[in-house]
Amino acid sequence: MTGMNETVRQSVKSTMKEKGLTHQELADLTGIERANVTRLLSGTVGKVPDNWQRVLDALGLELIAVPKREG
């Protein structure tokens, strides 16, 4: 479970880096306070709930973050 959450966080961090976004800029874009963005990205909050993780595991699925398709 920890691995999947870390994969999503790393994907977000990588995309932020590619776009040159700071935590404050992401906060401004999302309407989330900067401190909460930092908590999300550090993994202290925002984990996938245990029950959802069990469902995903039972079905052989994982939650991933991928770029949206244009159009």
N, CA, C and O atoms as a DFTB+ gen file, in Angstrom:
284 C
 N C O
     1  1       0.828      -1.191       0.000
     2  2       0.000       0.000       0.000
     3  2       0.872       1.255       0.000
     4  3       0.582       2.204      -0.728
     5  1       1.907       1.273       0.784
     6  2       2.779       2.437       0.835
     7  2       3.410       2.703      -0.525
     8  3       3.545       3.857      -0.931
     9  1       3.798       1.641      -1.234
    10  2       4.444       1.801      -2.528
    11  2       3.587       2.527      -3.532
    12  3       4.077       3.386      -4.265
    13  1       2.289       2.187      -3.576
    14  2       1.408       2.833      -4.526
    15  2       1.270       4.307      -4.206
    16  3       1.351       5.142      -5.106
    17  1       1.065       4.642      -2.946
    18  2       0.948       6.041      -2.567
    19  2       2.215       6.801      -2.923
    20  3       2.154       7.934      -3.401
    21  1       3.349       6.183      -2.692
    22  2       4.621       6.833      -3.017
    23  2       4.765       7.004      -4.526
    24  3       5.294       8.019      -4.979
    25  1       4.309       6.041      -5.305
    26  2       4.367       6.144      -6.766
    27  2       3.566       7.342      -7.255
    28  3       4.026       8.090      -8.117
    29  1       2.377       7.524      -6.710
    30  2       1.533       8.651      -7.104
    31  2       2.209       9.966      -6.701
    32  3       2.275      10.899      -7.501
    33  1       2.708      10.042      -5.471
    34  2       3.389      11.266      -5.024
    35  2       4.584      11.591      -5.918
    36  3       4.778      12.744      -6.302
    37  1       5.380      10.583      -6.247
    38  2       6.550      10.819      -7.088
    39  2       6.152      11.288      -8.480
    40  3       6.830      12.128      -9.071
    41  1       5.063      10.753      -9.001
    42  2       4.580      11.176     -10.311
    43  2       4.163      12.649     -10.280
    44  3       4.463      13.408     -11.202
    45  1       3.480      13.035      -9.224
    46  2       3.063      14.437      -9.078
    47  2       4.295      15.330      -8.944
    48  3       4.383      16.371      -9.595
    49  1       5.232      14.931      -8.112
    50  2       6.452      15.733      -7.925
    51  2       7.220      15.873      -9.235
    52  3       7.714      16.953      -9.558
    53  1       7.318      14.789      -9.982
    54  2       8.029      14.809     -11.255
    55  2       7.347      15.756     -12.241
    56  3       8.010      16.528     -12.934
    57  1       6.029      15.688     -12.296
    58  2       5.282      16.565     -13.202
    59  2       5.420      18.022     -12.775
    60  3       5.556      18.909     -13.617
    61  1       5.386      18.267     -11.473
    62  2       5.601      19.637     -10.987
    63  2       6.972      20.151     -11.430
    64  3       7.102      21.293     -11.870
    65  1       7.987      19.301     -11.310
    66  2       9.337      19.694     -11.701
    67  2       9.393      19.994     -13.198
    68  3       9.982      20.995     -13.605
    69  1       8.781      19.128     -14.027
    70  2       8.761      19.331     -15.479
    71  2       8.101      20.656     -15.837
    72  3       8.529      21.342     -16.765
    73  1       7.051      21.011     -15.091
    74  2       6.313      22.242     -15.367
    75  2       6.891      23.449     -14.630
    76  3       6.417      24.572     -14.800
    77  1       7.909      23.213     -13.816
    78  2       8.535      24.291     -13.078
    79  2       7.651      24.886     -11.998
    80  3       7.740      26.080     -11.709
    81  1       6.787      24.057     -11.393
    82  2       5.847      24.536     -10.380
    83  2       6.393      24.365      -8.973
    84  3       6.982      23.335      -8.644
    85  1       6.195      25.376      -8.153
    86  2       6.523      25.283      -6.731
    87  2       5.291      24.798      -5.974
    88  3       4.197      24.714      -6.532
    89  1       5.485      24.483      -4.704
    90  2       4.345      24.103      -3.868
    91  2       3.325      25.238      -3.818
    92  3       2.119      24.994      -3.866
    93  1       3.806      26.473      -3.723
    94  2       2.898      27.621      -3.665
    95  2       2.108      27.764      -4.961
    96  3       0.909      28.039      -4.931
    97  1       2.767      27.582      -6.086
    98  2       2.068      27.695      -7.369
    99  2       1.022      26.598      -7.520
   100  3      -0.066      26.855      -8.038
   101  1       1.331      25.376      -7.076
   102  2       0.341      24.300      -7.118
   103  2      -0.818      24.627      -6.182
   104  3      -1.978      24.370      -6.505
   105  1      -0.502      25.190      -5.032
   106  2      -1.548      25.606      -4.094
   107  2      -2.463      26.640      -4.742
   108  3      -3.685      26.554      -4.619
   109  1      -1.880      27.605      -5.423
   110  2      -2.679      28.636      -6.096
   111  2      -3.565      28.033      -7.192
   112  3      -4.718      28.434      -7.354
   113  1      -3.020      27.069      -7.942
   114  2      -3.782      26.428      -9.018
   115  2      -4.947      25.589      -8.501
   116  3      -5.985      25.493      -9.155
   117  1      -4.775      24.987      -7.335
   118  2      -5.764      24.045      -6.821
   119  2      -6.692      24.628      -5.766
   120  3      -7.737      24.051      -5.466
   121  1      -6.310      25.777      -5.201
   122  2      -7.093      26.336      -4.107
   123  2      -6.841      25.629      -2.780
   124  3      -7.595      25.798      -1.822
   125  1      -5.774      24.835      -2.734
   126  2      -5.382      24.133      -1.505
   127  2      -4.279      24.958      -0.846
   128  3      -3.376      25.435      -1.534
   129  1      -4.337      25.130       0.456
   130  2      -3.290      25.893       1.132
   131  2      -1.935      25.227       0.936
   132  3      -1.828      24.001       0.900
   133  1      -0.884      26.069       0.809
   134  2       0.452      25.552       0.535
   135  2       0.889      24.512       1.558
   136  3       1.490      23.500       1.195
   137  1       0.596      24.749       2.827
   138  2       0.989      23.785       3.859
   139  2       0.339      22.429       3.614
   140  3       0.957      21.392       3.856
   141  1      -0.892      22.430       3.142
   142  2      -1.580      21.166       2.854
   143  2      -1.018      20.489       1.609
   144  3      -0.954      19.262       1.551
   145  1      -0.613      21.269       0.615
   146  2       0.060      20.696      -0.559
   147  2       1.336      19.995      -0.110
   148  3       1.625      18.879      -0.544
   149  1       2.092      20.650       0.755
   150  2       3.335      20.061       1.267
   151  2       3.050      18.763       2.010
   152  3       3.775      17.782       1.841
   153  1       2.004      18.746       2.830
   154  2       1.637      17.516       3.554
   155  2       1.255      16.400       2.588
   156  3       1.651      15.250       2.777
   157  1       0.483      16.737       1.552
   158  2       0.107      15.727       0.560
   159  2       1.338      15.133      -0.116
   160  3       1.449      13.918      -0.273
   161  1       2.253      16.004      -0.511
   162  2       3.433      15.541      -1.238
   163  2       4.426      14.808      -0.350
   164  3       5.225      14.014      -0.845
   165  1       4.388      15.060       0.946
   166  2       5.298      14.367       1.864
   167  2       4.718      13.027       2.309
   168  3       5.444      12.184       2.838
   169  1       3.419      12.824       2.100
   170  2       2.790      11.564       2.475
   171  2       2.214      11.554       3.872
   172  3       1.748      10.515       4.341
   173  1       2.236      12.701       4.551
   174  2       1.679      12.715       5.910
   175  2       0.152      12.722       5.902
   176  3      -0.469      12.361       6.901
   177  1      -0.453      13.121       4.802
   178  2      -1.907      13.061       4.618
   179  2      -2.190      12.604       3.195
   180  3      -1.288      12.563       2.358
   181  1      -3.441      12.261       2.925
   182  2      -3.843      11.960       1.560
   183  2      -3.572      10.550       1.082
   184  3      -3.514      10.305      -0.123
   185  1      -3.408       9.628       1.998
   186  2      -3.175       8.242       1.591
   187  2      -4.475       7.612       1.098
   188  3      -5.564       8.013       1.509
   189  1      -4.351       6.628       0.219
   190  2      -5.513       5.883      -0.242
   191  2      -6.083       5.119       0.945
   192  3      -5.347       4.409       1.631
   193  1      -7.387       5.254       1.199
   194  2      -7.987       4.546       2.342
   195  2      -7.780       3.031       2.242
   196  3      -7.759       2.463       1.150
   197  1      -7.628       2.390       3.408
   198  2      -7.367       0.947       3.458
   199  2      -8.386       0.129       2.674
   200  3      -8.013      -0.807       1.967
   201  1      -9.668       0.468       2.790
   202  2     -10.691      -0.317       2.087
   203  2     -10.536      -0.219       0.574
   204  3     -10.705      -1.214      -0.130
   205  1     -10.220       0.962       0.070
   206  2      -9.977       1.086      -1.367
   207  2      -8.753       0.281      -1.764
   208  3      -8.738      -0.353      -2.820
   209  1      -7.724       0.302      -0.921
   210  2      -6.523      -0.460      -1.243
   211  2      -6.836      -1.946      -1.313
   212  3      -6.324      -2.642      -2.189
   213  1      -7.661      -2.437      -0.415
   214  2      -8.052      -3.861      -0.428
   215  2      -8.795      -4.216      -1.711
   216  3      -8.563      -5.271      -2.302
   217  1      -9.693      -3.320      -2.138
   218  2     -10.442      -3.552      -3.390
   219  2      -9.471      -3.601      -4.566
   220  3      -9.534      -4.511      -5.393
   221  1      -8.582      -2.629      -4.636
   222  2      -7.604      -2.610      -5.726
   223  2      -6.740      -3.862      -5.722
   224  3      -6.507      -4.462      -6.771
   225  1      -6.262      -4.260      -4.537
   226  2      -5.430      -5.458      -4.429
   227  2      -6.192      -6.704      -4.873
   228  3      -5.647      -7.548      -5.585
   229  1      -7.445      -6.818      -4.456
   230  2      -8.250      -7.993      -4.794
   231  2      -8.468      -8.108      -6.301
   232  3      -8.574      -9.211      -6.839
   233  1      -8.533      -6.963      -6.975
   234  2      -8.762      -6.962      -8.417
   235  2      -7.477      -6.888      -9.234
   236  3      -7.513      -6.860     -10.464
   237  1      -6.342      -6.856      -8.541
   238  2      -5.064      -6.768      -9.250
   239  2      -4.872      -5.423      -9.924
   240  3      -4.267      -5.340     -10.993
   241  1      -5.386      -4.367      -9.304
   242  2      -5.277      -3.022      -9.867
   243  2      -4.386      -2.151      -9.005
   244  3      -4.172      -2.438      -7.827
   245  1      -3.866      -1.079      -9.600
   246  2      -3.124      -0.101      -8.846
   247  2      -3.533       1.292      -9.295
   248  3      -3.906       1.506     -10.449
   249  1      -3.456       2.217      -8.382
   250  2      -3.760       3.611      -8.669
   251  2      -2.493       4.257      -9.182
   252  3      -1.451       4.208      -8.527
   253  1      -2.582       4.863     -10.358
   254  2      -1.419       5.539     -10.929
   255  2      -1.828       6.922     -11.413
   256  3      -3.005       7.175     -11.670
   257  1      -0.868       7.799     -11.534
   258  2      -1.102       9.129     -12.065
   259  2      -0.422       9.213     -13.432
   260  3       0.783       8.996     -13.558
   261  1      -1.218       9.531     -14.445
   262  2      -0.686       9.670     -15.808
   263  2      -1.210      10.982     -16.393
   264  3      -2.263      11.466     -15.976
   265  1      -0.493      11.556     -17.346
   266  2      -0.965      12.785     -17.965
   267  2      -2.319      12.574     -18.652
   268  3      -2.578      11.520     -19.234
   269  1      -3.169      13.591     -18.572
   270  2      -4.451      13.532     -19.262
   271  2      -4.220      13.615     -20.759
   272  3      -3.261      14.228     -21.227
   273  1      -5.117      12.986     -21.497
   274  2      -5.062      13.092     -22.951
   275  2      -5.608      14.450     -23.366
   276  3      -6.578      14.945     -22.792
   277  1      -4.984      15.036     -24.352
   278  2      -5.451      16.326     -24.888
   279  2      -6.682      16.081     -25.761
   280  3      -6.803      15.047     -26.418
   281  1      -7.575      17.039     -25.750
   282  2      -8.680      16.956     -26.684
   283  2      -9.934      16.594     -26.076
   284  3     -10.948      16.491     -26.767
